[in-house]
Amino acid sequence: MIANVVLFLLAAGLPYYLLLEKSKFFSSKNIFILSALLLLSAIVLSVYIPNEHPVSLVIISFVSSLYTIYKASKTTNFYRLGYYFIFINAPFFILFEEKGALYSLSLLVSLIGIYLIGRFYEKHYGSANYLAVKGITLATPYISTYITVYLLCIALYPPFPNALFFLDDIFKSASYGLWLFVVIVLFMGNFFLAMRVMEKSLFGKPNTNIHYVDLDTKENIMHLIILTVLLGLSFYGLKEVLS
């Protein structure tokens, strides 16, 4: 039980993100980096620690996720969205037991892409806030393509790896009332939050006060590496679903 609590704290981080958001010493970028490293630690530790899901821990993680969904619906900052999505998906890490690590790894790769998008916005537009930078689909085709791919991954669209591992875990896990309820609610949370970001960033009328900048060659290469990793995870996820 103690080991599972440790894994949950690493994967969800409700205590530390509540504290760090109020701290003057931690920016949203720093909180994302810390939460991503802790999730990676949970993924590695889960290889050595049996991951079970006591009902009490599932309920706690679910309540944490609902609160985080609410907070995520109020932000327009890519860095905050990054670590919010980590916490929203923490119950899947617990519910899917030994398979949860693969889902979380796929999620983490997608969120690294979101982090790089936030860094790009901060560099060229002054902050990682996407609200003022609308209508980028035609203005910046490269960055809009990557945002679309990452958000579709997070929204659990097949054939992206997040969705494939999600489906594989559902097919191969024992289902009961609480389990199904948590999975359905959090699936909808991921989907609607990702679609909200797409609506407010990719589409709409471009801001005439902003000079839109697209990715340079080095930045494109970084995102292509992430897409290659996601593609590899998709092939592995498809193999798992079919096995």
PyMOL commands that set and color helices and strands:
alter all, ss='L'
color gray80, all
select helices_A, chain A and resi 2-12+14-21+28-46+55-72+78-88+90-95+97-125+136-139+141-154+161-172+177-201+217-242
alter helices_A, ss='H'
color red, helices_A
deselect
rebuild
show_as cartoon
